[in-house]
Amino acid sequence: MIDISSPYIIVTALSVVVILSYFFNILSKKTNIPSVLMLIVTGLVVQQLLTYTDQIDAQDLMPILEILGIVGLIMIVLEAALDLKLTKDKAGLILRSLIVALLGFGLTTIAITFIIEYFTESSLRQALFYAMPMSILSSAIVIPSISSLSEERREFLIYESTFSDIFGIMGFYLAIEFLHADTNAELVQSFAWNVGATILISLVLSYVLVWLFQKINTQIKLFLLISVLIVLYAVGKMLHLSSLLIILNFGLILNNTNLFFKGRLASWVQPESVKRILHEFHLITIETAFVVRTFFFVVFGATIALASLFNIRVFLESFAILLTIFALRWILLITLWKRPIKTELGIAPRGLITILLFFAIPQEFQIPEFDSGTLLYVILVTSILMTWSLIANKKTDFYDNLIDEDITSETAVVSDESESVESNSENQEPEEPKQLD
């Protein structure tokens, strides 16, 4: 039997997974099937191989999943912040997507909380922590999948999924702090310290890091800064701060230096240097997020218990949650987006952050009766519906283009015939009037 614990086997396996993920991305762009689904299936294959060799238990991979999730979370928020360009002409679009994301997360969380409380007979506090992860859109799935959409639709979905990630993550960790508070006064104090101190500290650190990073002349600096950000995130978590605000504010300030560095602070910024740093940072965050996402979903697939999918209670609970997600999304989009929503309605996938927060639920709020098959159903079905929506949109665009081309060609033919008639009439000499005898 092959010893899969051999370093050469492990290195080969890791490299093959990355290569497969690269081809999954290419296939995803051509078919609109999310690469996440392919990675989860790869994880299921890995699970079967581990079971067959009986050398490693798939559940032993859980600590690795948690570490990958933390690094992936930081990179996803940073990548999202570097994509948020704050300009006046996009203020309406940004505000609309922010409201949809905030209301979507809040209302969906409330509704799913009652569904989980009904099916598991748990307390509302416990159900809340299971509802929040399933109420968050996954920008890690949305952003790479919507390249075929129009610019306005694409920007709306990018902003919406990014805001949903940010609100969901911050809401989850703030809820932990609030529910540990014993009195209302302690609750207010905890909120003021958590949000106020985090915003102040993150702004100061972000300004200093942007200024300092321009002064580093060595080539080895990108992973240095990422390491600094990870350290700040970890220290912030230990101090019970909303550490993601540090990552978010840094990305926003770096990508919008013209907005944040004004007056005397303008002398702190060298536009060309910032532009170069921003370009390099985009590359490193995209590459790192790609690798982390790849291994995260493969490891997640390797830890899935497929038997739970055949549980009738799990199926009914998942169906109720999915129906709630898309019903509320339809109401919000029809009310606030005020444009054709057929495609946008189906683009509401759950992914990395949903899984990460699910495994981050504190011990005292965990529900023994909750089956992880529900989580798997929600992730798979939302991803499949997104695939169907994008494929349907492509077909609609294809037929619309054909109709437009037919109309254009018919118009051109009629126009040519008209021009031909006019030309002939101009070239013809007028007939002399017949004289009467």
N, C-alpha and C positions, 0 to 999 in steps of 0.2 A: 504493500500500500504506500502511496506517495505521502511523504511527511510534509503537510501543508504549513508546518511551523518553520520550515527552512527559510532563511533570509532571502534566498534567491527566488523561491516560490512566492513569497510575500511581495517582494519588489516587482516581480513580473506581473502578479495579479493586480497590484495598484496601478501599474502603468497601463495594463490592458483596460482597466475600468476608465481611466482618463481618456484613452483613445476611443473607446466605445461612446463615451459621453460627447466627445467632439463630433462623431458621426451622427449621434442622436440629435444634436443641435442642427446639423445640416438637414437631416430628415424631417425635423420639426418644422423648419422654414418651408419645406416643400409640401408637407402634408397638413400642417397646422395641428398635428398631434403633439401635445406638450412633452418635452423631453423628460419631464418629471415622471410621467407614467412609465416611460421606457426604463428609467433608472430604478424605479420601484420594482418593476418586473425583473430587472437584473438582480436586485437585492433578493427577490424571492428565489431566483435560481441559485444564488450564493447560499441561501438558507438550506436549500435541498442538498447542495454539495456538502455543507457542514454537517448536516444530519447524516448523510451517507457515510462520510469519513469518520464521524463520531469522535472527532478530536477536539472540537471547540463548540461550546454551546452558544447559540445565537444570542441568548440573553446576556452573555458576557460582553457583548459589544455595546451595551447601554452606556457605560461611562464614556466611551469614545463618541457616541452620539451626542451626549451632553456637551462635551468640549467642542465638537464641530459646530453644534448649534450656537454656542456663545460667540465663537469667532465669526460664524456666518451671519449672525444677527448684527454684529458690529459692522461688518463689511456691507451688508445690504442697506442699513440705514445710511452709512457713509456714501455708498454708491447712489442712493436715492437723493440725498442732499446735494450731491454734486450735479444732479440732473435738474434741480429746481432753480431756474433762472427767474428772478423777481423783477419783472418789468411792468410799466404802467399799462401797456396795451394788452397784457394778459391778466390784468387784475380781476376782471369779471369772470374769466374762465377759472382762475385759481380759486376765487371765492366760492364759485358754484361747486367746484369739485370738493373743496374743503367742507362745505355744508353737507353735501351728499355723503362724503366719507364719515363725517362725525355723526350725523343722524343715522346713517346705515349701521355703523358700529353700535351706537347706543340702543336703538330700537331692536335690532336683531339680538343683541345680548339679553335684553329684557325678555323678549319672546322665547328665546331658546332656554333661558333660565327656568321658566315655568314648565317647558316641555320636559327638560331633564328632571326637574323636581317631581313631576307627575310619574314618569316612567321608573325612576329609581327610588322614589319615596325618601329623598334626602332633604336636607335643609336648603333654604334659598341661598344661604351663604356658600354652601358647598357647590350647589348647582351653578352659581354665578361664575366660579373659576373654571368650570368646564364649558360654559357658554361663551365666554370672552374669546378664547382661541379660535372657536369655530365661526366667529363673527368678523374675522379679519381677512380682507382680501390679500392675496399674495402678490406683491410687486415682483418678486423673484420669478413668478410664472407669467404674469401679465406683460411686463415690459419687453421680454424677448419675443413674445408671441404675436404682437399687434402691428408689426412693421407694414403689413399690407393695407391697413386702414388709412383713411384720410388724415391729414395733419391735425385737424381740430379734434376728431374723435380720439386719435392717438394721444394727443396732449392731455385731453380730459381724463382718459383712463390711466395715464402715467401719474398725473397729479392725484387722482382719486385713490389709486392703490398705494401710492407712497404715503399719503396722509392717513389712510386706513392702517397701514403698518405702524406708523408713529403713534397714532391715537391708541391703537390696540395694545401695543407694548407698554406705553406709559400708563394707560388705564389699568392694566393687569398688575403692574408692580406698585402703583399707587393704592390700588384696592387692598393689597397685602398689608401695606403700612396702615391704612385706615381701619381695617378690621382687627388689627392688633391693638388699636387704641381703646382704652377703657372708658374714657369719658368724652363728652363733646368738646370740652376745652382742649383735651389732649389731641383730639382729632383735628381741630382747627390749627393747633400749634404744629402738629405733624405735617399738615398740608402746607402751611406757610413756610416751614423750614425746608421741606422736601422740594417744593417748586421754586420758592424765592431764592434759597441758597444755591440751588442747582443752576438756575438761570444766571445769577450773578457770577458764580464761579466759572461756568461754561463760557460766558461771554469774555471774561478776563483771559482765561486760558486760550480761547480761540484767537483773540487778537494777538496775544504773545506768540502763539505757535505760528501764525501766518507771518508775522514780522521776523521771527527767529529762523523760520525755514528758508527765507530768502537769503539769509546770511551764510547758510551752509554751502560751501563750494565743492565739497567732495561728491563723487558720483554715488556713493553709498548713503542714501538719505531717505528714500521712500519707505523701505521696511523699517528704518529707524523711527520715522514718524508714526507709522502704523503701530509699532511696538509701544510707543509713548501713549497713543490713543487707547490701546488695550489696557495698559497699566492704569491710566486715568479712569477707564470704565470699571475695572476691577476694584480699585480703591474707592470709587464712588459708591459701588454696590455695598462694600463693607461698611461705608458710612451711612447707608440707607438713603442715598440720593438717587434721583432719576438720571442715572449715568448716561442714558441714550441722548439726553439733551446736550451733553458735552459733544458727542459725536455729530449730532444734527447741527448744532450751532457752528461747529468748526467747518463742516461741509458747506453750509449756507454762506458763511462769511468768505470762505475761500473762493466760492463761485460767484459772489456778488460784491467784490471788493469796492467797486465804484459806488455802491450804495452804503456800505458800512464804513468806509474810510473817506470821510469828508473833512473839509477844513484843515486843521493842523495835522490830523491823522493821515491826510493824503500823502504827506511826505514819507510815511512809513512803507508805502507800496511802490514797487517798480513794476509797471504794467507788463512789460515783456517777460520779466522773471516769473510773475504770477501766472501768466498765460502758459509758459513752459511747464511750470510745476503742475498746473491744473491738467494739462494734457497728459503728463506722466502719471499723475494720480489716477486719472480715468483708466489708463491702461492697467495699472497695478490693481486697482479695486475690481475691475471687470475680470481680470485673470484670476485673482485670489477668490472672488466670490464664485466664479465658475468651478474651481477645484473643490472648494468647501461644499457647495451645493451638490456636486457630483457624489462625493463620499457620504454626505449626510443622507441623501435619499436612498442610496444603495444600502447603507447600514440600516436605515429605517425599514426598507423592504425586507432585509434579512431578519428583522425582529417581529414581523407581522405574524399573528396567529390566524391563518386563513379559516380555520374551523368556525370562528366567531361570525363570519359572514352568513352562515346558514342558520343563525339563531333568529327566530321569528320576531322576538322582542327587539333585537338589535335592528332588524329591517324596518319595523314600524316606527321606532324612535328616529332612525335616520331619515325615513321618508317625511316624517313630521317636521324635522329640522330643515331639510332641503326645501320643502314646500314653503316654510316660513321665510327662509333666506330670499327666495326668488319672488315671493309675493310682496314682501316689504321693499325689495329692490325695484320692482315694477312700479309701485306707488311713488317712491322717491324720484325715480327717473322721469316718470310721466308728469310729475308735479314741478320738478326743478330743472330738468335738462331741457324740456320743451322742444325736442327734436325727435326724429325717428329713433326708437330705442330698441329695435329688434335685435341688433347685434350686441349693443352694450348690455342688454338684459342678461344674456348668457355668459358674459365675461365677468365671472365672480369666483375665480378659483381660490381654494384654500391650499396652503402648502407649508413651507419651511417654518414660518413663525407659528402657525397653528400647532405643528408637531412640537416645536421647541417649548412653547408655553404650556402645552399639555403635560410635558415631562417636568415642568418647573412648578407645578401646583404643590403648595406646601402640604406636608404630611397631615396636618390637622384638618385640612379641607378636602382631602381625597375621599372619593366615594367607592367603596369596594365593589358595589353592584354595577358600576359603570363599565361597559365593555369597550375596549379600544377598537372593536370592529365598527362602531358608530363613527369614530374618527376617520377610519379608512374609507367607509362608504361616502362620507362627506367630501373627502379629498378626491376620490376617484370620480364620483358623479359630477362634481363641479368642474373638474378638468375635462371630462368627456363632453359636457354641455358647452364649455368654452370652445372646444375643438369643432363641434357641430356648428356653433354660431359663426366662427371664422370661415369655415368651409362654405356655409350658406351665403355669407356676405361676399365671398369670392365669386360664387356662381351668379349672384345678383349683379355684381359689378360687371361680370363677363357679358351677361345678356344685355345690360344697359349699354355697354360699349358697342355691342353688335347693332342694337337699335339705333344708337347715335350715328354709327357709321353708315347704316342703311339710309337714314334720314339725310345725312350729309351728302351721300352719293346721289340720292334722288334729287336733292336740291341742286347739286352741281350739274346733273344732267339737264334738269329744267332750265337752269341758268344758261348752260351752253346752248340749248335749243333756242332760247329767247335771244341770246346774243347773235346766233346764226341768222335767225329771222330778221333781226334788226339790221344786221350787216348786209343781208341780201336786199332788203328794202332800200338801204342807203345806196347800194351799188347799182340798183336798177334805175335806168333813165325813165323819167316820167313820160307817159304816153301823150302824144299831141292830141288835142280834142278834134273829133271828127267834124268836118264842115258839112253843113246841110246843103244839098243842092237846091 
